[in-house]
Amino acid sequence: LWLLDLPQKTEKVREVIARVGGPEGVRRGVMVGDRATDVEAGRANGLTCIGSLYGFGSVEELECADRTIESIGALPDVLRELERA
C-alpha cells in the first residue's frame, strides 16, 4: 500500500506533470482520485479535480472536487463536459 501525505503527493503529481509535459509543460490536466489529498494535490498543481466515489473517500470528503464520478465508466462523459466548458 502506497500512502503519501499531502506534501509528498503534491510533489509526485508535479513530477508526473513534468515528465508528461516535456519542455513545454502541460497546458491542461485532470487529477482523478478517491481521497481529499488527491484533490488537494491536483489543485496545488493547477489541475481540474475529479473525485472518484467508488474508492476509499466519502461523498463528504470529496466535496472539494470540481466534479465527482460514481464509476470509472462515467469518466469519459465528465471529460467531454470539461472539454466543452
Backbone as XML, in Angstrom:
<?xml version="1.0"?>
<chain id="A" units="angstrom">
  <residue number="1" name="LEU">
    <atom name="N" x="0.848" y="-1.186" z="0.000"/>
    <atom name="CA" x="0.000" y="0.000" z="0.000"/>
    <atom name="C" x="0.879" y="1.230" z="0.000"/>
  </residue>
  <residue number="2" name="TRP">
    <atom name="N" x="0.621" y="2.153" z="-0.915"/>
    <atom name="CA" x="1.437" y="3.349" z="-1.077"/>
    <atom name="C" x="0.668" y="4.544" z="-0.560"/>
  </residue>
  <residue number="3" name="LEU">
    <atom name="N" x="1.009" y="4.992" z="0.647"/>
    <atom name="CA" x="0.338" y="6.136" z="1.243"/>
    <atom name="C" x="1.291" y="7.309" z="1.286"/>
  </residue>
  <residue number="4" name="LEU">
    <atom name="N" x="0.806" y="8.464" z="0.888"/>
    <atom name="CA" x="1.625" y="9.663" z="0.888"/>
    <atom name="C" x="0.887" y="10.761" z="1.621"/>
  </residue>
  <residue number="5" name="ASP">
    <atom name="N" x="1.627" y="11.567" z="2.394"/>
    <atom name="CA" x="0.974" y="12.742" z="2.942"/>
    <atom name="C" x="0.890" y="13.788" z="1.844"/>
  </residue>
  <residue number="6" name="LEU">
    <atom name="N" x="0.175" y="14.872" z="2.111"/>
    <atom name="CA" x="-0.101" y="15.857" z="1.068"/>
    <atom name="C" x="1.146" y="16.442" z="0.424"/>
  </residue>
  <residue number="7" name="PRO">
    <atom name="N" x="2.156" y="16.895" z="1.194"/>
    <atom name="CA" x="3.335" y="17.453" z="0.506"/>
    <atom name="C" x="3.997" y="16.453" z="-0.439"/>
  </residue>
  <residue number="8" name="GLN">
    <atom name="N" x="4.099" y="15.205" z="-0.029"/>
    <atom name="CA" x="4.699" y="14.194" z="-0.904"/>
    <atom name="C" x="3.820" y="13.944" z="-2.131"/>
  </residue>
  <residue number="9" name="LYS">
    <atom name="N" x="2.519" y="13.874" z="-1.920"/>
    <atom name="CA" x="1.603" y="13.617" z="-3.036"/>
    <atom name="C" x="1.638" y="14.778" z="-4.025"/>
  </residue>
  <residue number="10" name="THR">
    <atom name="N" x="1.667" y="16.004" z="-3.508"/>
    <atom name="CA" x="1.744" y="17.182" z="-4.365"/>
    <atom name="C" x="3.013" y="17.150" z="-5.213"/>
  </residue>
  <residue number="11" name="GLU">
    <atom name="N" x="4.122" y="16.787" z="-4.613"/>
    <atom name="CA" x="5.386" y="16.711" z="-5.340"/>
    <atom name="C" x="5.355" y="15.591" z="-6.380"/>
  </residue>
  <residue number="12" name="LYS">
    <atom name="N" x="4.786" y="14.451" z="-6.048"/>
    <atom name="CA" x="4.690" y="13.345" z="-7.013"/>
    <atom name="C" x="3.862" y="13.754" z="-8.227"/>
  </residue>
  <residue number="13" name="VAL">
    <atom name="N" x="2.746" y="14.452" z="-7.987"/>
    <atom name="CA" x="1.922" y="14.929" z="-9.103"/>
    <atom name="C" x="2.730" y="15.911" z="-9.945"/>
  </residue>
  <residue number="14" name="ARG">
    <atom name="N" x="3.459" y="16.803" z="-9.296"/>
    <atom name="CA" x="4.311" y="17.767" z="-10.013"/>
    <atom name="C" x="5.330" y="17.030" z="-10.884"/>
  </residue>
  <residue number="15" name="GLU">
    <atom name="N" x="5.932" y="15.961" z="-10.361"/>
    <atom name="CA" x="6.914" y="15.185" z="-11.123"/>
    <atom name="C" x="6.286" y="14.539" z="-12.350"/>
  </residue>
  <residue number="16" name="VAL">
    <atom name="N" x="5.082" y="13.989" z="-12.191"/>
    <atom name="CA" x="4.398" y="13.360" z="-13.326"/>
    <atom name="C" x="4.083" y="14.401" z="-14.392"/>
  </residue>
  <residue number="17" name="ILE">
    <atom name="N" x="3.601" y="15.563" z="-13.966"/>
    <atom name="CA" x="3.300" y="16.629" z="-14.921"/>
    <atom name="C" x="4.558" y="17.015" z="-15.693"/>
  </residue>
  <residue number="18" name="ALA">
    <atom name="N" x="5.672" y="17.137" z="-15.005"/>
    <atom name="CA" x="6.933" y="17.496" z="-15.664"/>
    <atom name="C" x="7.347" y="16.425" z="-16.670"/>
  </residue>
  <residue number="19" name="ARG">
    <atom name="N" x="7.152" y="15.154" z="-16.324"/>
    <atom name="CA" x="7.539" y="14.064" z="-17.234"/>
    <atom name="C" x="6.680" y="14.022" z="-18.475"/>
  </residue>
  <residue number="20" name="VAL">
    <atom name="N" x="5.372" y="14.151" z="-18.317"/>
    <atom name="CA" x="4.494" y="14.036" z="-19.486"/>
    <atom name="C" x="4.415" y="15.328" z="-20.276"/>
  </residue>
  <residue number="21" name="GLY">
    <atom name="N" x="4.726" y="16.446" z="-19.634"/>
    <atom name="CA" x="4.631" y="17.732" z="-20.305"/>
    <atom name="C" x="5.826" y="18.082" z="-21.148"/>
  </residue>
  <residue number="22" name="GLY">
    <atom name="N" x="6.957" y="17.482" z="-20.849"/>
    <atom name="CA" x="8.165" y="17.804" z="-21.601"/>
    <atom name="C" x="8.575" y="19.247" z="-21.390"/>
  </residue>
  <residue number="23" name="PRO">
    <atom name="N" x="9.405" y="19.757" z="-22.286"/>
    <atom name="CA" x="9.935" y="21.105" z="-22.110"/>
    <atom name="C" x="8.874" y="22.207" z="-22.195"/>
  </residue>
  <residue number="24" name="GLU">
    <atom name="N" x="7.752" y="21.927" z="-22.849"/>
    <atom name="CA" x="6.707" y="22.944" z="-22.982"/>
    <atom name="C" x="5.690" y="22.899" z="-21.857"/>
  </residue>
  <residue number="25" name="GLY">
    <atom name="N" x="5.782" y="21.931" z="-20.976"/>
    <atom name="CA" x="4.852" y="21.842" z="-19.857"/>
    <atom name="C" x="3.508" y="21.266" z="-20.251"/>
  </residue>
  <residue number="26" name="VAL">
    <atom name="N" x="2.608" y="21.255" z="-19.308"/>
    <atom name="CA" x="1.252" y="20.750" z="-19.501"/>
    <atom name="C" x="0.313" y="21.945" z="-19.484"/>
  </residue>
  <residue number="27" name="ARG">
    <atom name="N" x="-0.469" y="22.100" z="-20.534"/>
    <atom name="CA" x="-1.401" y="23.232" z="-20.602"/>
    <atom name="C" x="-2.658" y="22.975" z="-19.781"/>
  </residue>
  <residue number="28" name="ARG">
    <atom name="N" x="-3.162" y="21.744" z="-19.813"/>
    <atom name="CA" x="-4.365" y="21.385" z="-19.055"/>
    <atom name="C" x="-4.227" y="19.956" z="-18.585"/>
  </residue>
  <residue number="29" name="GLY">
    <atom name="N" x="-4.871" y="19.655" z="-17.481"/>
    <atom name="CA" x="-4.830" y="18.294" z="-16.991"/>
    <atom name="C" x="-5.944" y="18.044" z="-15.994"/>
  </residue>
  <residue number="30" name="VAL">
    <atom name="N" x="-6.148" y="16.774" z="-15.691"/>
    <atom name="CA" x="-7.181" y="16.356" z="-14.755"/>
    <atom name="C" x="-6.566" y="15.377" z="-13.765"/>
  </residue>
  <residue number="31" name="MET">
    <atom name="N" x="-6.897" y="15.563" z="-12.512"/>
    <atom name="CA" x="-6.493" y="14.630" z="-11.452"/>
    <atom name="C" x="-7.736" y="13.877" z="-11.024"/>
  </residue>
  <residue number="32" name="VAL">
    <atom name="N" x="-7.675" y="12.553" z="-11.074"/>
    <atom name="CA" x="-8.766" y="11.719" z="-10.608"/>
    <atom name="C" x="-8.270" y="10.994" z="-9.368"/>
  </residue>
  <residue number="33" name="GLY">
    <atom name="N" x="-9.002" y="11.119" z="-8.275"/>
    <atom name="CA" x="-8.573" y="10.464" z="-7.048"/>
    <atom name="C" x="-9.734" y="10.186" z="-6.121"/>
  </residue>
  <residue number="34" name="ASP">
    <atom name="N" x="-9.471" y="9.328" z="-5.146"/>
    <atom name="CA" x="-10.539" y="8.927" z="-4.235"/>
    <atom name="C" x="-10.378" y="9.476" z="-2.818"/>
  </residue>
  <residue number="35" name="ARG">
    <atom name="N" x="-9.430" y="10.382" z="-2.618"/>
    <atom name="CA" x="-9.231" y="10.997" z="-1.304"/>
    <atom name="C" x="-9.099" y="12.504" z="-1.463"/>
  </residue>
  <residue number="36" name="ALA">
    <atom name="N" x="-9.419" y="13.230" z="-0.398"/>
    <atom name="CA" x="-9.302" y="14.690" z="-0.419"/>
    <atom name="C" x="-7.867" y="15.114" z="-0.704"/>
  </residue>
  <residue number="37" name="THR">
    <atom name="N" x="-6.882" y="14.339" z="-0.235"/>
    <atom name="CA" x="-5.485" y="14.706" z="-0.505"/>
    <atom name="C" x="-5.159" y="14.604" z="-1.991"/>
  </residue>
  <residue number="38" name="ASP">
    <atom name="N" x="-5.827" y="13.719" z="-2.713"/>
    <atom name="CA" x="-5.644" y="13.649" z="-4.170"/>
    <atom name="C" x="-6.143" y="14.941" z="-4.815"/>
  </residue>
  <residue number="39" name="VAL">
    <atom name="N" x="-7.313" y="15.377" z="-4.369"/>
    <atom name="CA" x="-7.895" y="16.616" z="-4.904"/>
    <atom name="C" x="-6.988" y="17.796" z="-4.569"/>
  </residue>
  <residue number="40" name="GLU">
    <atom name="N" x="-6.527" y="17.868" z="-3.346"/>
    <atom name="CA" x="-5.670" y="18.974" z="-2.924"/>
    <atom name="C" x="-4.339" y="18.980" z="-3.686"/>
  </residue>
  <residue number="41" name="ALA">
    <atom name="N" x="-3.761" y="17.811" z="-3.908"/>
    <atom name="CA" x="-2.502" y="17.720" z="-4.658"/>
    <atom name="C" x="-2.714" y="18.124" z="-6.110"/>
  </residue>
  <residue number="42" name="GLY">
    <atom name="N" x="-3.820" y="17.694" z="-6.703"/>
    <atom name="CA" x="-4.125" y="18.091" z="-8.069"/>
    <atom name="C" x="-4.339" y="19.582" z="-8.177"/>
  </residue>
  <residue number="43" name="ARG">
    <atom name="N" x="-5.115" y="20.132" z="-7.260"/>
    <atom name="CA" x="-5.390" y="21.564" z="-7.286"/>
    <atom name="C" x="-4.110" y="22.377" z="-7.088"/>
  </residue>
  <residue number="44" name="ALA">
    <atom name="N" x="-3.228" y="21.913" z="-6.196"/>
    <atom name="CA" x="-1.958" y="22.608" z="-5.955"/>
    <atom name="C" x="-1.097" y="22.649" z="-7.213"/>
  </residue>
  <residue number="45" name="ASN">
    <atom name="N" x="-1.372" y="21.750" z="-8.152"/>
    <atom name="CA" x="-0.623" y="21.696" z="-9.409"/>
    <atom name="C" x="-1.435" y="22.226" z="-10.591"/>
  </residue>
  <residue number="46" name="GLY">
    <atom name="N" x="-2.520" y="22.937" z="-10.292"/>
    <atom name="CA" x="-3.300" y="23.590" z="-11.346"/>
    <atom name="C" x="-4.187" y="22.671" z="-12.164"/>
  </residue>
  <residue number="47" name="LEU">
    <atom name="N" x="-4.548" y="21.515" z="-11.608"/>
    <atom name="CA" x="-5.363" y="20.556" z="-12.353"/>
    <atom name="C" x="-6.832" y="20.646" z="-11.959"/>
  </residue>
  <residue number="48" name="THR">
    <atom name="N" x="-7.714" y="20.321" z="-12.880"/>
    <atom name="CA" x="-9.118" y="20.110" z="-12.570"/>
    <atom name="C" x="-9.195" y="18.784" z="-11.827"/>
  </residue>
  <residue number="49" name="CYS">
    <atom name="N" x="-10.014" y="18.720" z="-10.774"/>
    <atom name="CA" x="-10.026" y="17.535" z="-9.913"/>
    <atom name="C" x="-11.371" y="16.814" z="-9.937"/>
  </residue>
  <residue number="50" name="ILE">
    <atom name="N" x="-11.296" y="15.516" z="-10.159"/>
    <atom name="CA" x="-12.476" y="14.659" z="-10.194"/>
    <atom name="C" x="-12.358" y="13.652" z="-9.060"/>
  </residue>
  <residue number="51" name="GLY">
    <atom name="N" x="-13.329" y="13.665" z="-8.165"/>
    <atom name="CA" x="-13.345" y="12.722" z="-7.057"/>
    <atom name="C" x="-14.021" y="11.428" z="-7.461"/>
  </residue>
  <residue number="52" name="SER">
    <atom name="N" x="-13.367" y="10.312" z="-7.191"/>
    <atom name="CA" x="-13.937" y="9.008" z="-7.543"/>
    <atom name="C" x="-14.614" y="8.416" z="-6.307"/>
  </residue>
  <residue number="53" name="LEU">
    <atom name="N" x="-15.933" y="8.414" z="-6.333"/>
    <atom name="CA" x="-16.724" y="7.939" z="-5.201"/>
    <atom name="C" x="-16.718" y="6.421" z="-5.072"/>
  </residue>
  <residue number="54" name="TYR">
    <atom name="N" x="-16.128" y="5.718" z="-6.016"/>
    <atom name="CA" x="-16.058" y="4.264" z="-5.955"/>
    <atom name="C" x="-14.787" y="3.797" z="-5.243"/>
  </residue>
  <residue number="55" name="GLY">
    <atom name="N" x="-14.021" y="4.711" z="-4.690"/>
    <atom name="CA" x="-12.788" y="4.371" z="-3.976"/>
    <atom name="C" x="-12.983" y="4.450" z="-2.471"/>
  </residue>
  <residue number="56" name="PHE">
    <atom name="N" x="-11.968" y="4.944" z="-1.784"/>
    <atom name="CA" x="-11.982" y="4.983" z="-0.324"/>
    <atom name="C" x="-12.677" y="6.200" z="0.260"/>
  </residue>
  <residue number="57" name="GLY">
    <atom name="N" x="-12.638" y="7.326" z="-0.408"/>
    <atom name="CA" x="-13.182" y="8.570" z="0.128"/>
    <atom name="C" x="-14.698" y="8.603" z="0.115"/>
  </residue>
  <residue number="58" name="SER">
    <atom name="N" x="-15.259" y="9.354" z="1.056"/>
    <atom name="CA" x="-16.709" y="9.503" z="1.145"/>
    <atom name="C" x="-17.164" y="10.687" z="0.302"/>
  </residue>
  <residue number="59" name="VAL">
    <atom name="N" x="-18.468" y="10.801" z="0.119"/>
    <atom name="CA" x="-19.047" y="11.935" z="-0.595"/>
    <atom name="C" x="-18.626" y="13.226" z="0.100"/>
  </residue>
  <residue number="60" name="GLU">
    <atom name="N" x="-18.700" y="13.245" z="1.428"/>
    <atom name="CA" x="-18.334" y="14.442" z="2.185"/>
    <atom name="C" x="-16.862" y="14.788" z="2.006"/>
  </residue>
  <residue number="61" name="GLU">
    <atom name="N" x="-15.994" y="13.788" z="2.001"/>
    <atom name="CA" x="-14.562" y="14.038" z="1.843"/>
    <atom name="C" x="-14.242" y="14.619" z="0.473"/>
  </residue>
  <residue number="62" name="LEU">
    <atom name="N" x="-14.997" y="14.226" z="-0.532"/>
    <atom name="CA" x="-14.702" y="14.644" z="-1.903"/>
    <atom name="C" x="-15.538" y="15.833" z="-2.376"/>
  </residue>
  <residue number="63" name="GLU">
    <atom name="N" x="-16.209" y="16.498" z="-1.444"/>
    <atom name="CA" x="-16.972" y="17.704" z="-1.795"/>
    <atom name="C" x="-16.090" y="18.771" z="-2.423"/>
  </residue>
  <residue number="64" name="CYS">
    <atom name="N" x="-14.821" y="18.742" z="-2.097"/>
    <atom name="CA" x="-13.892" y="19.761" z="-2.582"/>
    <atom name="C" x="-13.505" y="19.547" z="-4.046"/>
  </residue>
  <residue number="65" name="ALA">
    <atom name="N" x="-13.871" y="18.416" z="-4.640"/>
    <atom name="CA" x="-13.542" y="18.144" z="-6.041"/>
    <atom name="C" x="-14.400" y="18.998" z="-6.969"/>
  </residue>
  <residue number="66" name="ASP">
    <atom name="N" x="-13.877" y="19.264" z="-8.166"/>
    <atom name="CA" x="-14.637" y="20.018" z="-9.159"/>
    <atom name="C" x="-15.843" y="19.217" z="-9.653"/>
  </residue>
  <residue number="67" name="ARG">
    <atom name="N" x="-15.666" y="17.942" z="-9.774"/>
    <atom name="CA" x="-16.725" y="17.009" z="-10.176"/>
    <atom name="C" x="-16.496" y="15.705" z="-9.421"/>
  </residue>
  <residue number="68" name="THR">
    <atom name="N" x="-17.510" y="14.862" z="-9.347"/>
    <atom name="CA" x="-17.337" y="13.517" z="-8.799"/>
    <atom name="C" x="-17.950" y="12.520" z="-9.777"/>
  </residue>
  <residue number="69" name="ILE">
    <atom name="N" x="-17.441" y="11.293" z="-9.700"/>
    <atom name="CA" x="-17.992" y="10.211" z="-10.512"/>
    <atom name="C" x="-18.220" y="9.002" z="-9.610"/>
  </residue>
  <residue number="70" name="GLU">
    <atom name="N" x="-19.222" y="8.211" z="-9.954"/>
    <atom name="CA" x="-19.550" y="7.032" z="-9.153"/>
    <atom name="C" x="-18.981" y="5.750" z="-9.740"/>
  </residue>
  <residue number="71" name="SER">
    <atom name="N" x="-18.472" y="5.831" z="-10.971"/>
    <atom name="CA" x="-17.833" y="4.674" z="-11.599"/>
    <atom name="C" x="-16.849" y="5.173" z="-12.646"/>
  </residue>
  <residue number="72" name="ILE">
    <atom name="N" x="-15.895" y="4.355" z="-12.971"/>
    <atom name="CA" x="-14.912" y="4.732" z="-13.990"/>
    <atom name="C" x="-15.594" y="4.930" z="-15.341"/>
  </residue>
  <residue number="73" name="GLY">
    <atom name="N" x="-16.704" y="4.244" z="-15.557"/>
    <atom name="CA" x="-17.444" y="4.392" z="-16.799"/>
    <atom name="C" x="-18.002" y="5.786" z="-17.010"/>
  </residue>
  <residue number="74" name="ALA">
    <atom name="N" x="-18.158" y="6.553" z="-15.920"/>
    <atom name="CA" x="-18.675" y="7.921" z="-16.017"/>
    <atom name="C" x="-17.589" y="8.925" z="-16.417"/>
  </residue>
  <residue number="75" name="LEU">
    <atom name="N" x="-16.322" y="8.522" z="-16.345"/>
    <atom name="CA" x="-15.225" y="9.446" z="-16.609"/>
    <atom name="C" x="-15.245" y="10.044" z="-18.022"/>
  </residue>
  <residue number="76" name="PRO">
    <atom name="N" x="-15.447" y="9.265" z="-19.078"/>
    <atom name="CA" x="-15.444" y="9.870" z="-20.420"/>
    <atom name="C" x="-16.471" y="10.994" z="-20.580"/>
  </residue>
  <residue number="77" name="ASP">
    <atom name="N" x="-17.667" y="10.817" z="-20.029"/>
    <atom name="CA" x="-18.689" y="11.859" z="-20.138"/>
    <atom name="C" x="-18.270" y="13.122" z="-19.398"/>
  </residue>
  <residue number="78" name="VAL">
    <atom name="N" x="-17.696" y="12.971" z="-18.223"/>
    <atom name="CA" x="-17.243" y="14.131" z="-17.454"/>
    <atom name="C" x="-16.109" y="14.833" z="-18.188"/>
  </residue>
  <residue number="79" name="LEU">
    <atom name="N" x="-15.196" y="14.078" z="-18.760"/>
    <atom name="CA" x="-14.106" y="14.688" z="-19.522"/>
    <atom name="C" x="-14.629" y="15.463" z="-20.728"/>
  </residue>
  <residue number="80" name="ARG">
    <atom name="N" x="-15.645" y="14.919" z="-21.409"/>
    <atom name="CA" x="-16.254" y="15.636" z="-22.528"/>
    <atom name="C" x="-16.911" y="16.928" z="-22.054"/>
  </residue>
  <residue number="81" name="GLU">
    <atom name="N" x="-17.600" y="16.875" z="-20.912"/>
    <atom name="CA" x="-18.227" y="18.085" z="-20.340"/>
    <atom name="C" x="-17.160" y="19.136" z="-20.051"/>
  </residue>
  <residue number="82" name="LEU">
    <atom name="N" x="-16.072" y="18.719" z="-19.450"/>
    <atom name="CA" x="-14.994" y="19.659" z="-19.115"/>
    <atom name="C" x="-14.369" y="20.239" z="-20.378"/>
  </residue>
  <residue number="83" name="GLU">
    <atom name="N" x="-14.260" y="19.443" z="-21.419"/>
    <atom name="CA" x="-13.693" y="19.911" z="-22.675"/>
    <atom name="C" x="-14.564" y="21.000" z="-23.296"/>
  </residue>
  <residue number="84" name="ARG">
    <atom name="N" x="-15.888" y="20.833" z="-23.197"/>
    <atom name="CA" x="-16.819" y="21.814" z="-23.754"/>
    <atom name="C" x="-16.854" y="23.110" z="-22.937"/>
  </residue>
  <residue number="85" name="ALA">
    <atom name="N" x="-16.555" y="23.007" z="-21.661"/>
    <atom name="CA" x="-16.638" y="24.198" z="-20.760"/>
    <atom name="C" x="-15.510" y="25.162" z="-20.988"/>
  </residue>
</chain>
